[in-house]
Amino acid sequence: MEFGPWLPLDDAHVQVLADAPGAVQLGRADRSLVEYPRGKSAMVFYFYAARSMREALRRLFADALGEPGARGEGPLVFRVCAGGDDTRAWLEGLFDDFVERFGRAPILHPDDDDE
């Protein structure tokens, strides 16, 4: 499995997404790197949408769709991989690998250590 091409996180690109389940990865549009405890990455968020990637992006990133850069990470880009349970399991593995490699979840995920 693999993600498709990077697309700007804007209404036009979200609107044409399939109304289907799938994995979504978000990064900084300028590809600048976030400093993590054990390295740097441009990735800022991962999620799996059980019903609709389009509706999940609209709900989770309404602020960034209305105002690019609203979350303090600059304009964002996203890419998707459509699919069901196999895709969910694949994304869970990618997320776990990210945490192990970089020492925490991507910057836009809540970090339990910060509380």
DSSP file with accessible surface (Angstrom, degrees, kcal/mol):
  #  RESIDUE AA STRUCTURE BP1 BP2  ACC     N-H-->O    O-->H-N    N-H-->O    O-->H-N    TCO  KAPPA ALPHA  PHI   PSI    X-CA   Y-CA   Z-CA
    1    1 A M              0   0  119      0, 0.0     2,-0.3     0, 0.0    80,-0.0   0.000 360.0 360.0 360.0 150.7    0.0    0.0    0.0
    2    2 A E        -     0   0  159     78,-0.1     2,-0.1     0, 0.0    78,-0.0  -0.989 360.0-103.0-156.8 157.5    1.0    3.5   -0.5
    3    3 A F        -     0   0   19     -2,-0.3    78,-0.2     1,-0.1     3,-0.1  -0.441  35.4-122.1 -75.2 156.3   -0.3    7.1   -0.4
    4    4 A G        -     0   0   31     76,-2.5    -1,-0.1     1,-0.2     3,-0.1   0.012  53.1 -50.2 -79.4-165.1   -1.2    9.0   -3.5
    5    5 A P        -     0   0  102      0, 0.0    75,-0.3     0, 0.0     2,-0.2  -0.246  63.5 -95.6 -71.2 157.8    0.3   12.3   -4.5
    6    6 A W        -     0   0   75     73,-0.1    73,-0.2    -3,-0.1    20,-0.1  -0.527  44.2-172.4 -71.5 137.9    0.5   15.3   -2.2
    7    7 A L  E     -A   78   0A  47     71,-2.7    71,-2.8    -2,-0.2     2,-0.1  -0.969  30.0-100.7-130.6 146.6   -2.4   17.8   -2.5
    8    8 A P  E     -A   77   0A  56      0, 0.0     2,-1.5     0, 0.0    69,-0.3  -0.395  36.4-117.2 -63.2 140.7   -2.9   21.2   -1.0
    9    9 A L  S    S+     0   0   12     67,-2.6     2,-0.3     4,-0.1    67,-0.3  -0.675  70.4 121.9 -80.7  91.1   -5.3   21.2    2.0
   10   10 A D  S  > S-     0   0   54     -2,-1.5     4,-2.4     1,-0.1     5,-0.3  -0.943  76.8 -98.8-146.0 166.6   -8.0   23.4    0.5
   11   11 A D  H  > S+     0   0  101     54,-0.3     4,-2.6    -2,-0.3     5,-0.2   0.877 117.6  55.6 -57.3 -41.2  -11.7   23.1   -0.3
   12   12 A A  H  > S+     0   0   69      1,-0.2     4,-0.9     2,-0.2    -1,-0.2   0.905 113.0  40.1 -62.1 -41.9  -11.2   22.3   -4.0
   13   13 A H  H  4 S+     0   0   61     -3,-0.2     4,-0.3    -5,-0.2    -1,-0.2   0.851 116.1  49.3 -78.7 -33.3   -9.0   19.3   -3.3
   14   14 A V  H >< S+     0   0    0     -4,-2.4     3,-1.6     1,-0.2    -2,-0.2   0.907 104.4  61.2 -69.5 -38.9  -10.9   18.0   -0.4
   15   15 A Q  H 3< S+     0   0  103     -4,-2.6    -1,-0.2     1,-0.3    -2,-0.2   0.836 102.2  50.8 -57.6 -34.7  -14.2   18.2   -2.3
   16   16 A V  T 3< S+     0   0  116     -4,-0.9    -1,-0.3    -5,-0.2    -2,-0.2   0.513  84.5 114.4 -88.1  -1.0  -13.0   15.8   -5.0
   17   17 A L  S <  S-     0   0   15     -3,-1.6    -3,-0.0    -4,-0.3     2,-0.0  -0.355  78.3 -97.0 -65.1 150.4  -11.9   13.1   -2.5
   18   18 A A        -     0   0   54      1,-0.1     2,-1.8    36,-0.1    36,-1.0  -0.348  24.1-125.4 -64.6 143.0  -13.9    9.8   -2.6
   19   19 A D  S    S+     0   0  100     33,-0.1    -1,-0.1    34,-0.1    33,-0.1  -0.570  79.3 105.5 -85.5  68.4  -16.6    9.5    0.0
   20   20 A A  S    S-     0   0   29     -2,-1.8    33,-2.4    64,-0.0    34,-0.2  -0.937  77.6 -84.6-145.8 162.6  -14.9    6.3    1.1
   21   21 A P        +     0   0   43      0, 0.0    62,-2.0     0, 0.0     2,-0.3  -0.346  61.3 123.3 -70.2 156.6  -12.8    5.0    4.0
   22   22 A G  E     -CB  49  82A   0     27,-1.9    27,-3.1    60,-0.3     2,-0.3  -0.950  55.7 -77.2 168.6 173.4   -9.1    5.4    4.0
   23   23 A A  E     -CB  48  81A   0     58,-2.8    58,-2.1    -2,-0.3     2,-0.4  -0.718  36.6-163.7 -94.1 144.2   -5.8    6.6    5.5
   24   24 A V  E     -CB  47  80A   0     23,-2.9    23,-2.3    -2,-0.3     2,-0.4  -0.994   5.0-169.3-132.8 134.9   -4.8   10.3    5.4
   25   25 A Q  E     -CB  46  79A   9     54,-2.4    54,-1.8    -2,-0.4     2,-0.4  -0.975   7.4-162.5-122.0 136.4   -1.4   11.8    6.1
   26   26 A L  E     +CB  45  78A   0     19,-3.1    18,-2.7    -2,-0.4    19,-1.5  -0.945  13.5 166.1-122.7 144.1   -0.8   15.5    6.5
   27   27 A G  E     -CB  43  77A   0     50,-2.2    50,-2.4    -2,-0.4     2,-0.3  -0.881  45.2 -74.6-141.9 174.5    2.4   17.5    6.2
   28   28 A R  E >   - B   0  76A  42     14,-1.8     3,-1.5     4,-0.3    48,-0.2  -0.590  36.4-137.3 -74.2 134.1    3.7   21.0    6.0
   29   29 A A  T 3  S+     0   0   43     46,-3.0    47,-0.1    -2,-0.3    -1,-0.1   0.854 104.9  50.4 -62.1 -35.6    3.2   22.4    2.5
   30   30 A D  T 3  S-     0   0  113     45,-0.4    -1,-0.3     1,-0.1     3,-0.1   0.469 107.8-127.1 -84.3   1.6    6.6   24.0    2.4
   31   31 A R    <   +     0   0  115     -3,-1.5    -2,-0.1     1,-0.2    12,-0.1   0.599  53.8 156.2  64.0  13.5    8.2   20.7    3.5
   32   32 A S        -     0   0   45     10,-0.1     2,-0.3     1,-0.1    -4,-0.3  -0.360  43.4-109.2 -66.1 154.5   10.0   22.4    6.4
   33   33 A L        -     0   0   95     -3,-0.1     2,-0.4     7,-0.1     9,-0.3  -0.681  15.4-139.4 -98.8 140.6   10.8   20.1    9.2
   34   34 A V  E     -D   41   0B   8      7,-3.3     7,-1.6    -2,-0.3     2,-0.7  -0.769  26.3-122.7 -89.1 135.9    9.3   19.8   12.7
   35   35 A E  E     -D   40   0B 134     -2,-0.4     5,-0.2     5,-0.2    67,-0.0  -0.725  36.0-179.4 -81.8 116.1   11.9   19.1   15.4
   36   36 A Y  E >   -D   39   0B   5      3,-3.2     3,-1.5    -2,-0.7    67,-0.1  -0.695  44.6 -96.6-108.4 166.9   10.9   15.9   17.3
   37   37 A P  T 3  S+     0   0   91      0, 0.0    66,-0.2     0, 0.0     3,-0.1   0.826 122.2  26.3 -55.0 -32.4   12.7   14.4   20.2
   38   38 A R  T 3  S-     0   0  152     64,-2.0     2,-0.3     1,-0.2    65,-0.2  -0.165 130.6 -36.1-126.9  42.7   14.7   12.0   17.9
   39   39 A G  E <   -D   36   0B  28     -3,-1.5    -3,-3.2    63,-0.2     2,-0.4  -0.868  68.3 -72.3 139.5-172.0   14.8   13.7   14.6
   40   40 A K  E     +D   35   0B 118     -2,-0.3     2,-0.3    -5,-0.2    -5,-0.2  -0.945  38.3 166.4-126.8 146.8   13.0   15.9   12.1
   41   41 A S  E     -D   34   0B  16     -7,-1.6    -7,-3.3    -2,-0.4    -2,-0.0  -0.986  37.2-140.2-154.8 150.5   10.0   15.3    9.8
   42   42 A A  S    S+     0   0    5     -2,-0.3   -14,-1.8    -9,-0.3     2,-0.2   0.523  73.8 109.1 -86.4  -7.1    7.6   17.4    7.8
   43   43 A M  E     +C   27   0A  16    -16,-0.2    64,-0.5     1,-0.1   -16,-0.3  -0.499  35.8 167.5 -73.1 137.0    4.7   15.0    8.8
   44   44 A V  E     +     0   0A   0    -18,-2.7    64,-2.0     1,-0.4     2,-0.3   0.543  58.2  11.0-125.2 -14.8    2.2   16.6   11.3
   45   45 A F  E     -C   26   0A  25    -19,-1.5   -19,-3.1    63,-0.1    -1,-0.4  -0.958  47.5-171.5-166.3 144.8   -0.8   14.3   11.4
   46   46 A Y  E     +C   25   0A  18     -2,-0.3     2,-0.3   -21,-0.2   -21,-0.2  -0.985  18.1 160.7-132.0 146.2   -2.1   10.8   10.4
   47   47 A F  E     -C   24   0A  22    -23,-2.3   -23,-2.9    -2,-0.3     2,-0.5  -0.987  31.3-133.1-158.5 161.5   -5.6    9.4   10.7
   48   48 A Y  E     -C   23   0A  42     -2,-0.3     2,-0.7   -25,-0.2   -25,-0.2  -0.969  15.8-152.0-114.3 129.8   -7.9    6.7    9.4
   49   49 A A  E     -C   22   0A   5    -27,-3.1   -27,-1.9    -2,-0.5     4,-0.2  -0.908   4.4-166.2-101.9 114.5  -11.4    7.7    8.2
   50   50 A A  S    S+     0   0   57     -2,-0.7    -1,-0.1   -29,-0.2     3,-0.1   0.784  85.1  13.9 -72.5 -26.1  -13.8    4.7    8.7
   51   51 A R  S    S+     0   0  218      1,-0.2     2,-0.3   -31,-0.2    -1,-0.1   0.789 131.8   5.3-114.8 -50.9  -16.5    6.2    6.5
   52   52 A S     >  -     0   0   11      1,-0.1     4,-2.4   -33,-0.1    -1,-0.2  -0.904  40.6-164.0-149.3 114.6  -15.4    9.2    4.5
   53   53 A M  H  > S+     0   0    3    -33,-2.4     4,-2.5   -35,-0.4     5,-0.2   0.904  98.0  53.7 -60.9 -39.9  -12.0   10.7    4.0
   54   54 A R  H  > S+     0   0   47    -36,-1.0     4,-2.1     1,-0.2    -1,-0.2   0.951 112.3  41.0 -61.0 -51.1  -13.6   13.8    2.6
   55   55 A E  H  > S+     0   0   85      1,-0.2     4,-2.3     2,-0.2    -1,-0.2   0.876 113.8  53.5 -69.1 -35.9  -15.9   14.4    5.5
   56   56 A A  H  X S+     0   0    6     -4,-2.4     4,-3.2     2,-0.2     5,-0.3   0.927 109.6  48.0 -65.1 -43.4  -13.3   13.5    8.1
   57   57 A L  H  X S+     0   0    0     -4,-2.5     4,-2.2     1,-0.2    -2,-0.2   0.926 111.9  50.5 -61.8 -42.7  -10.8   16.1    6.6
   58   58 A R  H  < S+     0   0   74     -4,-2.1    -1,-0.2    -5,-0.2    -2,-0.2   0.904 116.9  40.4 -60.7 -42.1  -13.6   18.7    6.6
   59   59 A R  H >< S+     0   0  173     -4,-2.3     3,-0.7     2,-0.2     4,-0.2   0.945 120.2  41.0 -73.7 -48.7  -14.4   18.0   10.2
   60   60 A L  H 3< S+     0   0   55     -4,-3.2    -2,-0.2     1,-0.2    -3,-0.2   0.789 127.3  31.3 -72.9 -28.8  -10.9   17.6   11.6
   61   61 A F  T 3X S+     0   0    0     -4,-2.2     4,-2.3    -5,-0.3    -1,-0.2  -0.012  73.3 125.9-123.5  33.2   -9.3   20.4    9.7
   62   62 A A  H <> S+     0   0   58     -3,-0.7     4,-2.1     1,-0.2     5,-0.2   0.890  77.8  52.9 -57.1 -39.3  -12.2   22.9    9.3
   63   63 A D  H  > S+     0   0   70      1,-0.2     4,-2.2     2,-0.2    -1,-0.2   0.936 110.9  44.6 -63.5 -45.5   -9.9   25.6   10.8
   64   64 A A  H  4 S+     0   0    5      1,-0.2    -1,-0.2     2,-0.2    -2,-0.2   0.808 111.7  53.6 -71.1 -29.1   -7.1   25.0    8.4
   65   65 A L  H  < S+     0   0   20     -4,-2.3   -54,-0.3     1,-0.2    -1,-0.2   0.877 113.8  42.8 -70.3 -36.9   -9.5   24.9    5.4
   66   66 A G  H  < S+     0   0   69     -4,-2.1    -2,-0.2     1,-0.3    -1,-0.2   0.822 134.2  15.3 -76.2 -32.3  -10.9   28.2    6.4
   67   67 A E  S >< S-     0   0  128     -4,-2.2     3,-2.0    -5,-0.2    -1,-0.3  -0.804  81.9-134.5-146.4  96.4   -7.6   29.8    7.2
   68   68 A P  T 3  S+     0   0   87      0, 0.0    -3,-0.1     0, 0.0    -4,-0.1  -0.261  95.5  24.2 -53.3 133.3   -4.4   28.1    5.9
   69   69 A G  T >  S+     0   0   24      5,-0.6     3,-2.2    -5,-0.1     5,-0.5   0.488  79.1 136.6  89.9   4.3   -1.8   28.0    8.7
   70   70 A A  T <   +     0   0   41     -3,-2.0    -6,-0.1     1,-0.3    -7,-0.0   0.764  69.4  53.3 -58.1 -25.3   -4.5   28.3   11.4
   71   71 A R  T 3  S-     0   0   80      3,-0.2    -1,-0.3     1,-0.0    -7,-0.0   0.325 117.5-107.8 -95.6   7.6   -2.7   25.6   13.5
   72   72 A G  S <  S+     0   0   61     -3,-2.2    -2,-0.1     1,-0.1    -1,-0.0   0.560  99.2  96.4  83.6   7.4    0.7   27.3   13.5
   73   73 A E  S    S-     0   0   34      1,-0.4    -3,-0.1   -46,-0.0    -1,-0.1   0.179  89.5-115.9-111.6  15.1    2.3   24.8   11.1
   74   74 A G        -     0   0   28     -5,-0.5    -5,-0.6   -46,-0.1    -1,-0.4  -0.120  64.5 -22.2  75.5 179.4    1.8   26.9    7.9
   75   75 A P  S    S-     0   0   74      0, 0.0   -46,-3.0     0, 0.0   -45,-0.4  -0.306  75.2-139.5 -57.3 146.9   -0.3   25.7    5.0
   76   76 A L  E     - B   0  28A  13    -67,-0.3   -67,-2.6   -48,-0.2     2,-0.3  -0.742  13.3-157.1-112.9 157.8   -0.8   22.0    5.0
   77   77 A V  E     -AB   8  27A  17    -50,-2.4   -50,-2.2    -2,-0.3     2,-0.3  -0.877  12.8-164.8-123.1 160.1   -0.8   19.3    2.3
   78   78 A F  E     -AB   7  26A   0    -71,-2.8   -71,-2.7    -2,-0.3     2,-0.3  -0.954  10.0-167.9-141.9 161.7   -2.4   15.8    2.4
   79   79 A R  E     - B   0  25A  67    -54,-1.8   -54,-2.4    -2,-0.3     2,-0.3  -0.975  14.0-150.8-147.1 155.8   -2.3   12.5    0.7
   80   80 A V  E     - B   0  24A  30     -2,-0.3   -76,-2.5   -75,-0.3     2,-0.3  -0.858  17.0-161.2-130.1 160.1   -4.6    9.5    0.9
   81   81 A C  E     - B   0  23A  14    -58,-2.1   -58,-2.8    -2,-0.3   -78,-0.1  -0.913  26.9-143.1-138.3 106.9   -4.7    5.8    0.6
   82   82 A A  E     + B   0  22A  66     -2,-0.3   -60,-0.3   -60,-0.3     2,-0.2  -0.414  46.1  97.5 -71.2 146.0   -8.3    4.4    0.1
   83   83 A G        -     0   0   22    -62,-2.0    -2,-0.1    -2,-0.1   -63,-0.0  -0.791  55.5-106.8 154.3 168.9   -9.2    1.2    1.7
   84   84 A G  S  > S-     0   0   36     -2,-0.2     4,-2.2     3,-0.1     3,-0.5   0.438  78.1 -23.9 -94.5-133.1  -10.8   -0.7    4.6
   85   85 A D  H  > S+     0   0  127      1,-0.3     4,-2.5     2,-0.2     5,-0.2   0.828 132.4  54.2 -58.2 -38.1   -9.4   -2.8    7.5
   86   86 A D  H  > S+     0   0  124      2,-0.2     4,-2.2     1,-0.2    -1,-0.3   0.910 110.3  47.7 -62.6 -40.3   -6.1   -3.6    5.7
   87   87 A T  H  > S+     0   0    6     -3,-0.5     4,-2.6     2,-0.2    -2,-0.2   0.901 110.1  52.5 -67.6 -38.8   -5.5    0.1    5.2
   88   88 A R  H  X S+     0   0   90     -4,-2.2     4,-2.5     1,-0.2    -2,-0.2   0.949 110.9  46.7 -61.0 -47.2   -6.3    0.8    8.8
   89   89 A A  H  X S+     0   0   56     -4,-2.5     4,-2.0     2,-0.2    -2,-0.2   0.904 111.6  51.7 -62.6 -41.1   -3.8   -1.8   10.0
   90   90 A W  H  X S+     0   0   64     -4,-2.2     4,-2.1     1,-0.2    -1,-0.2   0.934 110.9  47.7 -60.9 -45.4   -1.2   -0.5    7.6
   91   91 A L  H  X S+     0   0    9     -4,-2.6     4,-2.8     1,-0.2     5,-0.2   0.901 107.4  55.5 -65.2 -40.5   -1.7    3.1    8.9
   92   92 A E  H  X S+     0   0  104     -4,-2.5     4,-2.5     1,-0.2    -1,-0.2   0.909 108.4  49.7 -58.3 -39.2   -1.5    2.0   12.5
   93   93 A G  H  X S+     0   0   29     -4,-2.0     4,-2.6     2,-0.2    -2,-0.2   0.914 110.2  49.5 -64.9 -42.7    1.9    0.4   11.7
   94   94 A L  H  X S+     0   0   48     -4,-2.1     4,-2.3     2,-0.2    -2,-0.2   0.919 111.8  49.0 -61.7 -42.3    3.1    3.7   10.1
   95   95 A F  H  X S+     0   0   54     -4,-2.8     4,-2.5     2,-0.2    -2,-0.2   0.941 111.6  48.1 -63.7 -47.2    2.0    5.7   13.1
   96   96 A D  H  X S+     0   0  101     -4,-2.5     4,-2.5     1,-0.2    -1,-0.2   0.907 111.4  51.0 -59.8 -41.7    3.7    3.3   15.5
   97   97 A D  H  X S+     0   0  105     -4,-2.6     4,-2.7     2,-0.2    -1,-0.2   0.892 108.9  51.9 -62.3 -40.1    6.9    3.4   13.4
   98   98 A F  H  X S+     0   0   11     -4,-2.3     4,-3.2     2,-0.2     6,-0.4   0.948 110.4  47.3 -61.0 -49.5    6.8    7.3   13.4
   99   99 A V  H  X S+     0   0   48     -4,-2.5     4,-1.9     1,-0.2    -2,-0.2   0.921 114.3  47.0 -60.6 -42.8    6.5    7.4   17.2
  100  100 A E  H  < S+     0   0  148     -4,-2.5    -1,-0.2    -5,-0.2    -2,-0.2   0.929 117.7  42.0 -65.1 -43.4    9.3    4.9   17.6
  101  101 A R  H  < S+     0   0  176     -4,-2.7    -2,-0.2    -5,-0.2    -1,-0.2   0.911 126.6  29.7 -70.9 -43.2   11.6    6.7   15.2
  102  102 A F  H  < S-     0   0   13     -4,-3.2   -64,-2.0    -5,-0.2   -63,-0.2   0.521 102.6-118.8-102.7  -6.7   10.9   10.3   16.3
  103  103 A G  S  < S+     0   0   22     -4,-1.9     2,-0.3    -5,-0.4    -4,-0.2   0.504  83.5  33.5  86.8   4.2   10.0    9.8   19.9
  104  104 A R  S    S-     0   0   32     -6,-0.4    -2,-0.2    -5,-0.2     3,-0.1  -0.964  92.3 -76.8-172.3 169.0    6.5   11.1   19.9
  105  105 A A  S    S-     0   0   14     -2,-0.3    -9,-0.0     1,-0.2   -10,-0.0  -0.300  70.8 -71.0 -69.5 159.3    3.3   11.4   17.8
  106  106 A P    >   -     0   0    0      0, 0.0     3,-2.6     0, 0.0   -62,-0.2  -0.189  56.4-101.6 -51.6 149.8    3.2   13.9   15.0
  107  107 A I  T 3  S+     0   0   52    -64,-0.5   -62,-0.1     1,-0.3   -63,-0.1   0.716 118.7  53.4 -53.9 -32.4    3.0   17.5   16.3
  108  108 A L  T 3  S+     0   0   34    -64,-2.0    -1,-0.3     2,-0.1   -63,-0.1   0.542  92.2  89.4 -86.4  -2.9   -0.8   18.0   15.7
  109  109 A H  S <  S-     0   0   31     -3,-2.6    -4,-0.1   -65,-0.3   -64,-0.0  -0.695  93.7 -99.7 -85.0 145.2   -1.6   14.8   17.6
  110  110 A P        -     0   0  105      0, 0.0     2,-0.6     0, 0.0    -5,-0.1  -0.365  33.9-145.4 -60.2 141.1   -2.2   15.2   21.4
  111  111 A D    >   -     0   0   28      1,-0.1     3,-2.2    -4,-0.1     4,-0.3  -0.949   4.5-154.9-113.7 111.3    0.9   14.2   23.3
  112  112 A D  G >  S+     0   0  124     -2,-0.6     3,-1.1     1,-0.3    -1,-0.1   0.767  92.6  64.5 -56.2 -28.1    0.1   12.6   26.6
  113  113 A D  G 3  S+     0   0  137      1,-0.2    -1,-0.3    -3,-0.1    -9,-0.0   0.701  92.7  63.1 -70.4 -17.9    3.5   13.6   28.0
  114  114 A D  G <         0   0  119     -3,-2.2    -1,-0.2     0, 0.0    -2,-0.2   0.573 360.0 360.0 -82.6  -9.7    2.5   17.3   27.7
  115  115 A E    <         0   0  188     -3,-1.1    -3,-0.0    -4,-0.3     0, 0.0  -0.522 360.0 360.0 -92.9 360.0   -0.4   17.0   30.2
